[in-house]
């Protein structure tokens, strides 16, 4: 049986702020947007260049704040220029950690937090 991961769903409270984060800070593109006012939710699918996995943003109208929880850790994104992207994230309004390396090695990643509290690990492209 052939299987493939095709999407990851994130529930969001402020759809426009979240879209700004993923499309302006990163290079995700809106693949499709569907509104279901009768059911009080919207769906937005994001594509990341070079990946077939989509992020599905689910916006439930008038939802209480979501608890990301302690079981979910992060999403991972690779970039060709880690230091430049770190500077872009640090200059933004988003919570951005320091450059780090595994076991104190050469810096190879950092974390940035989206408007809903989901952490994104940004890694150097191998």
C-alpha positions as CSV (number, residue, x, y, z in Angstrom):
1,X,0.0,0.0,0.0
2,X,1.4,3.4,-1.0
3,X,0.9,6.2,1.6
4,X,1.9,9.8,1.6
5,X,1.6,12.6,4.2
6,X,-0.5,15.3,2.4
7,X,-1.5,17.9,5.1
8,X,-1.1,19.1,8.6
9,X,-4.1,20.9,10.2
10,X,-3.6,23.9,12.6
11,X,-6.6,25.5,14.3
12,X,-6.2,29.3,14.4
13,X,-7.9,32.2,16.2
14,X,-6.8,35.0,13.9
15,X,-6.8,33.8,10.3
16,X,-5.4,37.0,8.8
17,X,-2.6,37.2,11.3
18,X,-1.7,33.6,10.7
19,X,-1.8,34.0,6.9
20,X,0.5,37.0,7.3
21,X,3.0,34.9,9.3
22,X,3.1,32.0,6.8
23,X,2.9,34.0,3.6
24,X,5.0,37.1,4.4
25,X,7.6,35.9,7.0
26,X,7.9,32.5,5.1
27,X,7.2,31.9,1.4
28,X,4.0,29.8,1.8
29,X,1.4,30.4,-0.8
30,X,-2.4,30.1,-0.5
31,X,-3.5,27.1,-2.6
32,X,-7.2,27.4,-1.8
33,X,-9.6,29.1,0.5
34,X,-13.0,27.8,1.4
35,X,-15.6,29.5,3.6
36,X,-18.4,27.7,5.3
37,X,-20.4,30.4,7.1
38,X,-23.4,28.1,7.6
39,X,-21.1,25.8,9.6
40,X,-19.1,28.8,11.1
41,X,-15.6,27.9,9.9
42,X,-13.2,28.6,7.1
43,X,-10.4,26.5,5.6
44,X,-7.2,27.8,4.0
45,X,-4.6,25.5,2.5
46,X,-1.0,26.6,2.2
47,X,1.7,25.3,-0.1
48,X,5.4,25.5,0.8
49,X,7.6,25.8,-2.3
50,X,9.4,22.5,-2.8
51,X,7.0,20.4,-0.7
52,X,3.9,18.4,-1.4
53,X,2.7,18.6,2.2
54,X,0.1,21.4,2.8
55,X,-0.8,23.2,6.0
56,X,-4.5,23.4,6.5
57,X,-5.5,26.4,8.6
58,X,-8.9,25.9,10.2
59,X,-10.6,29.0,11.5
60,X,-13.7,28.3,13.6
61,X,-15.8,31.5,14.1
62,X,-15.9,32.7,17.7
63,X,-13.8,29.9,19.1
64,X,-12.3,30.0,22.5
65,X,-8.4,30.2,22.7
66,X,-6.8,26.9,21.7
67,X,-4.4,25.1,24.0
68,X,-1.4,23.9,21.9
69,X,-0.7,21.4,24.6
70,X,2.5,19.7,25.6
71,X,2.2,16.8,23.2
72,X,2.7,18.8,20.1
73,X,6.3,20.1,19.6
74,X,6.7,22.0,16.3
75,X,6.6,22.1,12.5
76,X,9.9,22.2,10.6
77,X,10.9,24.4,7.7
78,X,14.3,24.5,5.9
79,X,15.9,27.6,4.5
80,X,19.0,28.1,2.4
81,X,20.3,31.1,4.4
82,X,19.7,30.4,8.1
83,X,21.4,33.5,9.4
84,X,19.4,35.8,7.0
85,X,16.1,34.2,8.0
86,X,17.0,34.4,11.7
87,X,17.6,38.1,11.2
88,X,14.2,38.5,9.4
89,X,12.4,36.7,12.2
90,X,14.3,38.6,15.0
91,X,13.2,41.9,13.3
92,X,9.6,40.8,13.1
93,X,7.0,41.0,15.9
94,X,7.2,37.2,16.4
95,X,8.9,35.5,19.3
96,X,12.2,34.2,17.9
97,X,14.8,32.1,19.7
98,X,18.6,32.2,19.4
99,X,20.5,30.3,16.7
100,X,21.4,26.9,18.2
101,X,23.4,23.8,17.4
102,X,22.9,20.2,18.6
103,X,25.2,19.4,21.5
104,X,26.7,22.9,21.3
105,X,27.8,22.4,17.7
106,X,27.6,24.8,14.8
107,X,24.3,26.7,14.8
108,X,21.9,24.9,12.5
109,X,18.4,25.9,13.7
110,X,16.2,28.3,15.7
111,X,12.6,28.5,16.7
112,X,10.0,31.1,15.8
113,X,6.4,31.1,17.2
114,X,3.4,31.9,15.1
115,X,0.4,34.0,16.2
116,X,-1.4,31.0,17.7
117,X,1.6,29.7,19.7
118,X,2.7,27.0,17.2
119,X,6.5,26.7,17.1
120,X,8.3,26.5,13.8
121,X,11.8,25.0,13.8
122,X,13.8,26.8,11.0
123,X,16.7,24.6,9.9
124,X,19.5,25.1,7.4
125,X,18.9,23.2,4.1
126,X,21.2,20.3,3.9
